[in-house]
Amino acid sequence: MKFEESIQELEEIVRKMETRNLPLDDALSLFEKGMKLSRLCSKKLEAAQAKIEILTKNKDGELLTQPFCIDND
């Protein structure tokens, strides 16, 4: 499943859970599916982040690459 499709489905699950008075079993099922989609999206984002590199120049003007890191505060 593509990242965008996963996000769309996750948004639909959130919408259903926020706007409907669901039976407990249905709400739990949607919650579990949403958690799986959330983990899938997180893994895809981490994989994409690992592929991204920042291109910089050193003081001599040579191009260098370094890993792209996001500070997790």
N, CA, C and O atoms as a GROMACS GRO file, in nm:
protein
  292
    1MET      N    1   0.085  -0.118   0.000
    1MET     CA    2   0.000   0.000   0.000
    1MET      C    3   0.089   0.124   0.000
    1MET      O    4   0.187   0.131   0.075
    2LYS      N    5   0.057   0.219  -0.083
    2LYS     CA    6   0.134   0.342  -0.091
    2LYS      C    7   0.111   0.429   0.033
    2LYS      O    8   0.008   0.420   0.099
    3PHE      N    9   0.211   0.512   0.062
    3PHE     CA   10   0.204   0.601   0.179
    3PHE      C   11   0.078   0.688   0.175
    3PHE      O   12   0.007   0.700   0.275
    4GLU      N   13   0.052   0.748   0.061
    4GLU     CA   14  -0.063   0.838   0.048
    4GLU      C   15  -0.195   0.765   0.071
    4GLU      O   16  -0.287   0.820   0.132
    5GLU      N   17  -0.204   0.642   0.023
    5GLU     CA   18  -0.325   0.562   0.044
    5GLU      C   19  -0.342   0.530   0.192
    5GLU      O   20  -0.453   0.533   0.245
    6SER      N   21  -0.231   0.498   0.258
    6SER     CA   22  -0.236   0.467   0.400
    6SER      C   23  -0.283   0.588   0.481
    6SER      O   24  -0.364   0.575   0.572
    7ILE      N   25  -0.230   0.704   0.447
    7ILE     CA   26  -0.271   0.827   0.517
    7ILE      C   27  -0.418   0.855   0.495
    7ILE      O   28  -0.490   0.890   0.589
    8GLN      N   29  -0.465   0.838   0.372
    8GLN     CA   30  -0.606   0.860   0.341
    8GLN      C   31  -0.695   0.767   0.422
    8GLN      O   32  -0.795   0.810   0.480
    9GLU      N   33  -0.658   0.641   0.427
    9GLU     CA   34  -0.737   0.543   0.502
    9GLU      C   35  -0.734   0.575   0.652
    9GLU      O   36  -0.835   0.563   0.721
   10LEU      N   37  -0.619   0.616   0.699
   10LEU     CA   38  -0.606   0.654   0.840
   10LEU      C   39  -0.695   0.774   0.872
   10LEU      O   40  -0.761   0.776   0.976
   11GLU      N   41  -0.698   0.872   0.784
   11GLU     CA   42  -0.785   0.989   0.804
   11GLU      C   43  -0.932   0.949   0.806
   11GLU      O   44  -1.011   1.002   0.884
   12GLU      N   45  -0.970   0.854   0.720
   12GLU     CA   46  -1.108   0.807   0.717
   12GLU      C   47  -1.144   0.736   0.847
   12GLU      O   48  -1.255   0.753   0.899
   13ILE      N   49  -1.053   0.658   0.900
   13ILE     CA   50  -1.077   0.589   1.027
   13ILE      C   51  -1.097   0.692   1.138
   13ILE      O   52  -1.188   0.678   1.220
   14VAL      N   53  -1.013   0.793   1.142
   14VAL     CA   54  -1.026   0.897   1.244
   14VAL      C   55  -1.161   0.967   1.231
   14VAL      O   56  -1.229   0.991   1.331
   15ARG      N   57  -1.200   0.999   1.108
   15ARG     CA   58  -1.328   1.065   1.084
   15ARG      C   59  -1.444   0.978   1.134
   15ARG      O   60  -1.536   1.028   1.199
   16LYS      N   61  -1.440   0.849   1.103
   16LYS     CA   62  -1.546   0.758   1.148
   16LYS      C   63  -1.552   0.753   1.300
   16LYS      O   64  -1.661   0.755   1.359
   17MET      N   65  -1.436   0.746   1.363
   17MET     CA   66  -1.435   0.734   1.509
   17MET      C   67  -1.478   0.864   1.577
   17MET      O   68  -1.532   0.861   1.688
   18GLU      N   69  -1.456   0.976   1.513
   18GLU     CA   70  -1.494   1.104   1.572
   18GLU      C   71  -1.641   1.138   1.552
   18GLU      O   72  -1.702   1.204   1.636
   19THR      N   73  -1.698   1.092   1.442
   19THR     CA   74  -1.833   1.137   1.407
   19THR      C   75  -1.942   1.035   1.429
   19THR      O   76  -2.060   1.069   1.421
   20ARG      N   77  -1.907   0.912   1.457
   20ARG     CA   78  -2.009   0.808   1.472
   20ARG      C   79  -2.011   0.753   1.613
   20ARG      O   80  -1.910   0.748   1.683
   21ASN      N   81  -2.130   0.712   1.652
   21ASN     CA   82  -2.147   0.645   1.780
   21ASN      C   83  -2.134   0.495   1.751
   21ASN      O   84  -2.234   0.426   1.728
   22LEU      N   85  -2.011   0.446   1.751
   22LEU     CA   86  -1.983   0.309   1.711
   22LEU      C   87  -1.994   0.212   1.828
   22LEU      O   88  -1.963   0.247   1.942
   23PRO      N   89  -2.038   0.090   1.799
   23PRO     CA   90  -2.031  -0.014   1.902
   23PRO      C   91  -1.884  -0.037   1.940
   23PRO      O   92  -1.794  -0.014   1.859
   24LEU      N   93  -1.861  -0.082   2.061
   24LEU     CA   94  -1.726  -0.099   2.112
   24LEU      C   95  -1.642  -0.188   2.023
   24LEU      O   96  -1.527  -0.155   1.994
   25ASP      N   97  -1.696  -0.300   1.978
   25ASP     CA   98  -1.618  -0.392   1.893
   25ASP      C   99  -1.575  -0.325   1.763
   25ASP      O  100  -1.462  -0.344   1.718
   26ASP      N  101  -1.665  -0.247   1.703
   26ASP     CA  102  -1.631  -0.177   1.579
   26ASP      C  103  -1.526  -0.070   1.605
   26ASP      O  104  -1.433  -0.054   1.525
   27ALA      N  105  -1.538   0.003   1.715
   27ALA     CA  106  -1.441   0.106   1.749
   27ALA      C  107  -1.304   0.045   1.773
   27ALA      O  108  -1.203   0.100   1.729
   28LEU      N  109  -1.299  -0.068   1.842
   28LEU     CA  110  -1.172  -0.135   1.867
   28LEU      C  111  -1.108  -0.185   1.738
   28LEU      O  112  -0.987  -0.176   1.720
   29SER      N  113  -1.191  -0.239   1.651
   29SER     CA  114  -1.141  -0.288   1.522
   29SER      C  115  -1.081  -0.172   1.441
   29SER      O  116  -0.973  -0.186   1.383
   30LEU      N  117  -1.151  -0.060   1.436
   30LEU     CA  118  -1.099   0.057   1.365
   30LEU      C  119  -0.972   0.109   1.430
   30LEU      O  120  -0.878   0.148   1.361
   31PHE      N  121  -0.969   0.109   1.563
   31PHE     CA  122  -0.850   0.155   1.634
   31PHE      C  123  -0.729   0.069   1.600
   31PHE      O  124  -0.621   0.121   1.572
   32GLU      N  125  -0.748  -0.064   1.602
   32GLU     CA  126  -0.638  -0.155   1.568
   32GLU      C  127  -0.589  -0.135   1.425
   32GLU      O  128  -0.469  -0.133   1.400
   33LYS      N  129  -0.682  -0.119   1.333
   33LYS     CA  130  -0.645  -0.096   1.194
   33LYS      C  131  -0.570   0.038   1.182
   33LYS      O  132  -0.471   0.047   1.109
   34GLY      N  133  -0.617   0.138   1.252
   34GLY     CA  134  -0.552   0.269   1.251
   34GLY      C  135  -0.411   0.262   1.306
   34GLY      O  136  -0.321   0.328   1.254
   35MET      N  137  -0.390   0.185   1.412
   35MET     CA  138  -0.256   0.171   1.469
   35MET      C  139  -0.162   0.102   1.371
   35MET      O  140  -0.046   0.141   1.358
   36LYS      N  141  -0.211   0.000   1.302
   36LYS     CA  142  -0.129  -0.069   1.202
   36LYS      C  143  -0.090   0.026   1.089
   36LYS      O  144   0.025   0.028   1.045
   37LEU      N  145  -0.187   0.105   1.044
   37LEU     CA  146  -0.158   0.202   0.938
   37LEU      C  147  -0.059   0.308   0.986
   37LEU      O  148   0.029   0.350   0.912
   38SER      N  149  -0.075   0.350   1.109
   38SER     CA  150   0.016   0.450   1.167
   38SER      C  151   0.159   0.397   1.171
   38SER      O  152   0.253   0.468   1.135
   39ARG      N  153   0.176   0.272   1.214
   39ARG     CA  154   0.310   0.211   1.217
   39ARG      C  155   0.367   0.198   1.075
   39ARG      O  156   0.486   0.222   1.052
   40LEU      N  157   0.283   0.158   0.981
   40LEU     CA  158   0.326   0.145   0.842
   40LEU      C  159   0.374   0.280   0.788
   40LEU      O  160   0.479   0.287   0.724
   41CYS      N  161   0.298   0.385   0.812
   41CYS     CA  162   0.336   0.518   0.765
   41CYS      C  163   0.466   0.563   0.831
   41CYS      O  164   0.553   0.621   0.765
   42SER      N  165   0.480   0.536   0.959
   42SER     CA  166   0.601   0.573   1.030
   42SER      C  167   0.723   0.502   0.972
   42SER      O  168   0.828   0.564   0.953
   43LYS      N  169   0.710   0.374   0.943
   43LYS     CA  170   0.821   0.298   0.884
   43LYS      C  171   0.857   0.351   0.746
   43LYS      O  172   0.975   0.361   0.712
   44LYS      N  173   0.756   0.386   0.666
   44LYS     CA  174   0.782   0.439   0.533
   44LYS      C  175   0.853   0.574   0.542
   44LYS      O  176   0.943   0.602   0.463
   45LEU      N  177   0.814   0.657   0.637
   45LEU     CA  178   0.880   0.786   0.654
   45LEU      C  179   1.024   0.768   0.700
   45LEU      O  180   1.114   0.839   0.654
   46GLU      N  181   1.047   0.675   0.791
   46GLU     CA  182   1.183   0.648   0.838
   46GLU      C  183   1.271   0.598   0.724
   46GLU      O  184   1.388   0.636   0.714
   47ALA      N  185   1.216   0.512   0.638
   47ALA     CA  186   1.292   0.462   0.525
   47ALA      C  187   1.325   0.574   0.427
   47ALA      O  188   1.436   0.580   0.374
   48ALA      N  189   1.230   0.662   0.404
   48ALA     CA  190   1.255   0.775   0.314
   48ALA      C  191   1.361   0.867   0.373
   48ALA      O  192   1.449   0.914   0.301
   49GLN      N  193   1.352   0.892   0.502
   49GLN     CA  194   1.450   0.978   0.569
   49GLN      C  195   1.591   0.919   0.558
   49GLN      O  196   1.688   0.993   0.540
   50ALA      N  197   1.602   0.789   0.568
   50ALA     CA  198   1.732   0.724   0.560
   50ALA      C  199   1.793   0.739   0.420
   50ALA      O  200   1.915   0.734   0.406
   51LYS      N  201   1.711   0.758   0.319
   51LYS     CA  202   1.760   0.772   0.183
   51LYS      C  203   1.802   0.914   0.149
   51LYS      O  204   1.877   0.937   0.054
   52ILE      N  205   1.754   1.009   0.226
   52ILE     CA  206   1.782   1.150   0.196
   52ILE      C  207   1.918   1.188   0.252
   52ILE      O  208   1.952   1.155   0.365
   53GLU      N  209   1.994   1.258   0.172
   53GLU     CA  210   2.121   1.310   0.216
   53GLU      C  211   2.123   1.460   0.190
   53GLU      O  212   2.060   1.509   0.097
   54ILE      N  213   2.197   1.531   0.273
   54ILE     CA  214   2.213   1.674   0.256
   54ILE      C  215   2.344   1.699   0.182
   54ILE      O  216   2.448   1.645   0.219
   55LEU      N  217   2.337   1.780   0.080
   55LEU     CA  218   2.455   1.814   0.003
   55LEU      C  219   2.507   1.948   0.054
   55LEU      O  220   2.433   2.047   0.055
   56THR      N  221   2.633   1.952   0.098
   56THR     CA  222   2.693   2.074   0.151
   56THR      C  223   2.830   2.096   0.088
   56THR      O  224   2.886   2.007   0.022
   57LYS      N  225   2.882   2.214   0.108
   57LYS     CA  226   3.017   2.244   0.062
   57LYS      C  227   3.106   2.265   0.184
   57LYS      O  228   3.065   2.323   0.284
   58ASN      N  229   3.230   2.217   0.173
   58ASN     CA  230   3.325   2.242   0.279
   58ASN      C  231   3.394   2.376   0.252
   58ASN      O  232   3.360   2.444   0.155
   59LYS      N  233   3.489   2.414   0.336
   59LYS     CA  234   3.554   2.545   0.322
   59LYS      C  235   3.634   2.558   0.193
   59LYS      O  236   3.662   2.669   0.149
   60ASP      N  237   3.671   2.445   0.131
   60ASP     CA  238   3.745   2.448   0.005
   60ASP      C  239   3.652   2.445  -0.117
   60ASP      O  240   3.699   2.444  -0.231
   61GLY      N  241   3.522   2.445  -0.092
   61GLY     CA  242   3.425   2.444  -0.201
   61GLY      C  243   3.391   2.307  -0.254
   61GLY      O  244   3.319   2.296  -0.353
   62GLU      N  245   3.442   2.202  -0.191
   62GLU     CA  246   3.410   2.066  -0.235
   62GLU      C  247   3.272   2.027  -0.183
   62GLU      O  248   3.234   2.059  -0.071
   63LEU      N  249   3.199   1.957  -0.268
   63LEU     CA  250   3.068   1.909  -0.227
   63LEU      C  251   3.081   1.784  -0.141
   63LEU      O  252   3.155   1.692  -0.174
   64LEU      N  253   3.008   1.783  -0.033
   64LEU     CA  254   3.006   1.669   0.059
   64LEU      C  255   2.861   1.630   0.084
   64LEU      O  256   2.771   1.713   0.076
   65THR      N  257   2.840   1.503   0.113
   65THR     CA  258   2.706   1.459   0.154
   65THR      C  259   2.713   1.415   0.299
   65THR      O  260   2.815   1.365   0.347
   66GLN      N  261   2.602   1.434   0.366
   66GLN     CA  262   2.589   1.388   0.503
   66GLN      C  263   2.447   1.339   0.523
   66GLN      O  264   2.356   1.384   0.454
   67PRO      N  265   2.426   1.249   0.617
   67PRO     CA  266   2.290   1.198   0.641
   67PRO      C  267   2.197   1.309   0.687
   67PRO      O  268   2.238   1.402   0.757
   68PHE      N  269   2.072   1.297   0.647
   68PHE     CA  270   1.969   1.390   0.690
   68PHE      C  271   1.915   1.342   0.822
   68PHE      O  272   1.869   1.228   0.833
   69CYS      N  273   1.919   1.425   0.924
   69CYS     CA  274   1.871   1.387   1.057
   69CYS      C  275   1.770   1.490   1.105
   69CYS      O  276   1.788   1.610   1.085
   70ILE      N  277   1.666   1.442   1.167
   70ILE     CA  278   1.568   1.528   1.232
   70ILE      C  279   1.586   1.511   1.381
   70ILE      O  280   1.590   1.399   1.432
   71ASP      N  281   1.597   1.624   1.451
   71ASP     CA  282   1.608   1.617   1.596
   71ASP      C  283   1.473   1.578   1.653
   71ASP      O  284   1.372   1.644   1.627
   72ASN      N  285   1.470   1.471   1.730
   72ASN     CA  286   1.347   1.426   1.796
   72ASN      C  287   1.347   1.476   1.938
   72ASN      O  288   1.402   1.412   2.028
   73ASP      N  289   1.285   1.591   1.959
   73ASP     CA  290   1.281   1.650   2.093
   73ASP      C  291   1.178   1.583   2.178
   73ASP      O  292   1.161   1.620   2.295
   0.00000   0.00000   0.00000
